[in-house]
Amino acid sequence: MRKTAKWATLILIVGLLFAGIGALMGGVNSVTFDHGFRIVHNGTTNHKLGQVKQLNLDVTDTDIELVAGQQASVTVSGPEVKATKVNLSAGVLTISRNSSLPGFGFDFVSNHQPHIKIVLPRKTLAQLNLNLNNGDLSIQQVTAKTATITLGSGDMTANQLSVTNQGEFKNSSGDIDLSHVTLNKVTGQLNSGELSIDNSTLTEFNATNNSGDTDIEHTKLSGIIGLTNHSGDVELNNSNTIGYRLKADSGDISVHDAEHSSPYNQEPNAADRLEITSASGDIDIE
């Protein structure tokens, strides 16, 4: 207890020291120490771009918004906008940001992390490569031949996203919500979070969810759709698939309001079929 109290007191003193430095430097400000004390400034910067054929993004502690528009551009807002590097070369747009605050310090006024808004004309990208170490991702009206999307911790929301050739998405911690998407030969992997898909078209789609529910509604399914849940329910609403290979190690199986024991097979070799495995959770198909 004494050791804990000492650390708490030390942290309080350091916090008050940074607060005092912020006040002396022009008011209550966020302060960091990086080769000397300095104020962390919030700001906005905009980059107008030419033709973009490929997007490579690798950021930490940053929220990303990717939308369609007339003019390609990148807008960075929040603390330390200069920490975000934007480069366009031979049609390849590269955006990187290692961290929001260099060194160490205390944030007294900023209640949000950096935000990057990327606007791209509605043309098909050759490649879409997004890597977010910590932050939310929002995608609106984007088409790519191939896509690789990785999130360390944060939610992913996509509306009218099309992947025409192949792709994959991974999320270590956070939900993935897809609406009006068209995905061809895409694989998904969630470590902890819910996967929700509605009003979409899926062809040869596979997803694994280690901890969380999988919910697919009002979606056209083609080819083999593989879903594996280690802990969580799998629910499909308004599925037009007639072939099933279903297995629930610990949970119930229901197909169009009819209960079945595990494993349950119906036209298991059909070209269009569902292959669903649930280690701990129910399988419900309506």
C-alpha positions as CSV (number, residue, x, y, z in Angstrom):
1,M,0.0,0.0,0.0
2,R,2.8,2.4,0.9
3,K,4.5,1.7,-2.4
4,T,1.3,2.3,-4.3
5,A,0.7,5.5,-2.5
6,K,4.2,6.7,-3.3
7,W,3.6,6.1,-7.0
8,A,0.2,7.8,-6.9
9,T,1.8,10.8,-5.2
10,L,4.6,10.9,-7.8
11,I,2.2,10.8,-10.7
12,L,0.1,13.6,-9.1
13,I,3.2,15.7,-8.7
14,V,4.3,15.1,-12.3
15,G,0.8,15.9,-13.5
16,L,0.7,19.2,-11.5
17,L,4.1,20.0,-12.9
18,F,3.0,19.6,-16.5
19,A,-0.2,21.6,-15.7
20,G,1.9,24.4,-14.3
21,I,4.1,24.4,-17.3
22,G,1.1,24.5,-19.6
23,A,-0.3,27.4,-17.7
24,L,3.0,29.3,-17.9
25,M,3.1,28.7,-21.7
26,G,-0.3,30.4,-22.3
27,G,-3.0,28.7,-20.4
28,V,-4.1,25.1,-19.5
29,N,-2.6,23.2,-22.4
30,S,-1.5,19.7,-23.3
31,V,2.2,19.4,-22.7
32,T,4.8,16.9,-23.8
33,F,8.5,16.5,-23.1
34,D,10.5,15.8,-26.2
35,H,14.0,17.4,-26.0
36,G,12.4,20.0,-23.8
37,F,8.9,21.0,-22.7
38,R,6.5,22.2,-25.4
39,I,2.8,22.7,-26.1
40,V,0.8,20.1,-28.1
41,H,-1.1,22.2,-30.6
42,N,-4.3,21.1,-32.3
43,G,-4.7,22.0,-35.9
44,T,-5.9,21.1,-39.4
45,T,-4.0,20.6,-42.6
46,N,-5.3,19.7,-46.1
47,H,-3.5,18.1,-49.0
48,K,-5.0,18.2,-52.5
49,L,-4.0,15.3,-54.6
50,G,-3.8,14.1,-58.2
51,Q,-4.8,10.7,-59.4
52,V,-4.7,7.9,-56.8
53,K,-4.5,4.2,-58.0
54,Q,-3.4,2.7,-54.7
55,L,-3.7,3.6,-51.0
56,N,-1.2,2.4,-48.4
57,L,-2.0,3.6,-44.9
58,D,-0.2,2.7,-41.6
59,V,-1.1,4.8,-38.5
60,T,-1.2,4.6,-34.8
61,D,-3.7,6.2,-32.4
62,T,-5.7,7.7,-35.3
63,D,-9.3,7.6,-36.6
64,I,-9.6,7.2,-40.3
65,E,-12.5,8.3,-42.6
66,L,-12.4,7.1,-46.2
67,V,-15.1,8.6,-48.5
68,A,-15.8,9.2,-52.2
69,G,-15.7,12.7,-53.6
70,Q,-14.8,14.8,-56.6
71,Q,-11.3,15.9,-55.7
72,A,-8.7,13.5,-54.1
73,S,-7.5,15.0,-50.8
74,V,-6.3,14.2,-47.3
75,T,-7.4,16.3,-44.4
76,V,-5.6,15.8,-41.0
77,S,-7.0,17.3,-37.9
78,G,-6.3,17.1,-34.2
79,P,-3.0,17.2,-32.2
80,E,0.4,17.2,-33.9
81,V,-0.9,17.3,-37.5
82,K,2.7,17.4,-38.8
83,A,3.3,13.9,-37.4
84,T,1.2,12.6,-40.3
85,K,3.2,12.0,-43.4
86,V,1.3,12.2,-46.8
87,N,3.0,11.3,-50.0
88,L,1.7,10.6,-53.5
89,S,4.1,9.1,-56.1
90,A,3.2,7.4,-59.4
91,G,-0.4,7.1,-58.3
92,V,0.5,5.4,-54.9
93,L,-0.8,7.4,-51.9
94,T,1.1,6.6,-48.7
95,I,-0.1,7.9,-45.4
96,S,1.8,7.2,-42.1
97,R,1.7,8.3,-38.5
98,N,3.6,6.6,-35.7
99,S,2.1,8.2,-32.6
100,S,0.0,11.1,-31.6
101,L,2.4,12.5,-28.9
102,P,6.1,12.1,-29.1
103,G,8.0,11.7,-25.9
104,F,5.8,11.8,-22.8
105,G,3.4,14.2,-21.3
106,F,-0.1,15.0,-20.1
107,D,-3.2,15.9,-22.2
108,F,-5.4,18.4,-20.4
109,V,-7.6,19.8,-23.3
110,S,-7.6,17.4,-26.2
111,N,-10.5,14.9,-25.8
112,H,-10.0,13.2,-29.2
113,Q,-7.2,11.5,-31.1
114,P,-6.1,12.6,-34.5
115,H,-8.5,12.2,-37.4
116,I,-7.6,11.7,-41.1
117,K,-10.2,12.1,-43.8
118,I,-9.3,10.7,-47.1
119,V,-11.4,11.7,-50.2
120,L,-11.0,9.7,-53.4
121,P,-12.9,9.9,-56.7
122,R,-15.3,7.0,-57.3
123,K,-12.8,5.0,-59.4
124,T,-11.6,1.5,-58.7
125,L,-8.4,1.3,-56.7
126,A,-5.9,-1.3,-57.7
127,Q,-5.0,-1.9,-54.0
128,L,-6.3,-0.8,-50.7
129,N,-4.0,-1.4,-47.8
130,L,-5.0,-0.1,-44.4
131,N,-3.3,-0.8,-41.1
132,L,-4.6,0.9,-37.9
133,N,-2.8,0.1,-34.7
134,N,-5.4,1.9,-32.6
135,G,-8.4,3.8,-34.0
136,D,-11.7,3.6,-35.7
137,L,-12.2,3.1,-39.4
138,S,-15.1,4.4,-41.5
139,I,-15.4,3.6,-45.3
140,Q,-18.0,5.1,-47.6
141,Q,-18.4,4.3,-51.3
142,V,-15.0,2.8,-52.1
143,T,-14.2,0.2,-54.7
144,A,-10.9,-1.8,-54.8
145,K,-9.7,-4.8,-56.8
146,T,-7.8,-6.1,-53.7
147,A,-8.0,-4.9,-50.1
148,T,-6.1,-5.7,-46.9
149,I,-7.5,-4.1,-43.8
150,T,-6.0,-4.6,-40.3
151,L,-7.1,-3.0,-37.1
152,G,-5.4,-3.5,-33.7
153,S,-8.0,-2.0,-31.5
154,G,-11.1,-0.1,-32.9
155,D,-14.3,-0.5,-34.8
156,M,-14.7,-0.8,-38.5
157,T,-17.8,0.5,-40.3
158,A,-18.2,0.2,-44.1
159,N,-21.0,1.3,-46.4
160,Q,-21.0,0.6,-50.1
161,L,-17.5,-1.0,-50.1
162,S,-16.7,-3.2,-53.1
163,V,-13.8,-5.6,-53.3
164,T,-13.9,-7.2,-56.8
165,N,-10.9,-9.6,-56.8
166,Q,-9.9,-10.7,-53.3
167,G,-9.3,-9.3,-49.9
168,E,-9.0,-9.8,-46.1
169,F,-9.8,-7.9,-43.0
170,K,-8.6,-8.5,-39.4
171,N,-9.5,-6.9,-36.1
172,S,-7.9,-7.8,-32.8
173,S,-10.4,-5.9,-30.6
174,G,-13.5,-4.2,-32.0
175,D,-16.7,-4.6,-34.0
176,I,-17.0,-4.8,-37.8
177,D,-20.2,-3.5,-39.3
178,L,-20.7,-3.8,-43.1
179,S,-23.7,-2.5,-45.0
180,H,-24.5,-2.6,-48.7
181,V,-21.0,-4.1,-49.5
182,T,-20.0,-6.4,-52.3
183,L,-17.2,-8.7,-51.4
184,N,-15.6,-11.3,-53.6
185,K,-13.2,-13.9,-52.2
186,V,-12.7,-12.0,-48.9
187,T,-11.7,-13.5,-45.6
188,G,-12.3,-12.0,-42.2
189,Q,-10.8,-12.6,-38.8
190,L,-12.0,-11.1,-35.5
191,N,-10.3,-11.8,-32.2
192,S,-12.9,-10.1,-30.0
193,G,-15.9,-8.3,-31.4
194,E,-19.1,-8.6,-33.3
195,L,-19.4,-9.1,-37.1
196,S,-22.6,-7.6,-38.7
197,I,-23.4,-7.6,-42.4
198,D,-26.6,-6.5,-44.0
199,N,-28.1,-5.8,-47.4
200,S,-24.9,-7.0,-49.1
201,T,-23.6,-9.5,-51.7
202,L,-21.0,-12.1,-50.6
203,T,-19.2,-14.5,-52.9
204,E,-16.8,-17.1,-51.5
205,F,-16.7,-15.4,-48.2
206,N,-15.1,-16.8,-45.1
207,A,-14.9,-15.4,-41.6
208,T,-13.6,-16.5,-38.2
209,N,-14.7,-15.0,-34.9
210,N,-12.9,-16.0,-31.8
211,S,-15.2,-14.1,-29.4
212,G,-18.4,-12.4,-30.5
213,D,-21.6,-12.9,-32.5
214,T,-21.8,-13.1,-36.3
215,D,-25.0,-11.7,-37.8
216,I,-25.8,-11.6,-41.6
217,E,-29.1,-10.2,-42.7
218,H,-30.8,-9.7,-46.1
219,T,-27.7,-10.6,-48.0
220,K,-27.2,-12.5,-51.3
221,L,-24.8,-15.4,-50.8
222,S,-22.9,-17.2,-53.6
223,G,-20.4,-20.0,-53.6
224,I,-19.2,-21.5,-50.3
225,I,-19.7,-19.2,-47.3
226,G,-17.7,-20.4,-44.4
227,L,-18.3,-19.1,-40.9
228,T,-16.5,-20.2,-37.8
229,N,-17.3,-18.9,-34.3
230,H,-15.3,-20.1,-31.3
231,S,-17.5,-18.3,-28.7
232,G,-20.7,-16.6,-29.9
233,D,-23.9,-17.1,-31.9
234,V,-24.2,-17.2,-35.7
235,E,-27.4,-15.8,-37.2
236,L,-28.4,-15.5,-40.8
237,N,-31.7,-13.8,-41.8
238,N,-33.3,-14.1,-45.2
239,S,-30.7,-16.5,-46.5
240,N,-31.3,-17.9,-50.0
241,T,-28.8,-20.7,-49.6
242,I,-30.1,-24.3,-49.9
243,G,-26.9,-26.2,-49.1
244,Y,-25.8,-26.6,-45.4
245,R,-23.0,-28.1,-43.4
246,L,-23.7,-27.0,-39.9
247,K,-21.9,-28.1,-36.6
248,A,-22.5,-26.8,-33.1
249,D,-20.3,-28.3,-30.4
250,S,-22.1,-26.5,-27.6
251,G,-25.3,-24.9,-28.8
252,D,-28.5,-25.3,-30.8
253,I,-29.0,-25.5,-34.6
254,S,-32.2,-24.0,-36.1
255,V,-32.9,-23.8,-39.8
256,H,-36.1,-22.0,-40.8
257,D,-37.6,-22.6,-37.3
258,A,-36.8,-26.3,-37.4
259,E,-34.5,-27.7,-34.7
260,H,-31.7,-30.1,-35.7
261,S,-29.0,-32.1,-34.0
262,S,-25.4,-31.5,-34.7
263,P,-23.9,-32.0,-37.3
264,Y,-26.7,-31.1,-39.7
265,N,-26.2,-31.5,-43.5
266,Q,-28.6,-30.6,-46.3
267,E,-27.3,-30.8,-49.9
268,P,-23.8,-30.5,-48.4
269,N,-22.1,-30.6,-51.9
270,A,-24.3,-27.8,-53.4
271,A,-22.3,-25.1,-55.3
272,D,-23.9,-22.5,-53.1
273,R,-23.8,-23.6,-49.5
274,L,-23.2,-22.5,-45.9
275,E,-20.5,-24.2,-43.9
276,I,-20.8,-23.0,-40.3
277,T,-19.0,-24.3,-37.2
278,S,-19.7,-23.0,-33.7
279,A,-17.6,-24.2,-30.8
280,S,-19.8,-22.5,-28.2
281,G,-23.0,-20.8,-29.4
282,D,-26.1,-21.2,-31.4
283,I,-26.6,-21.4,-35.2
284,D,-29.9,-19.8,-36.3
285,I,-30.8,-19.6,-40.0
286,E,-34.1,-17.9,-41.1
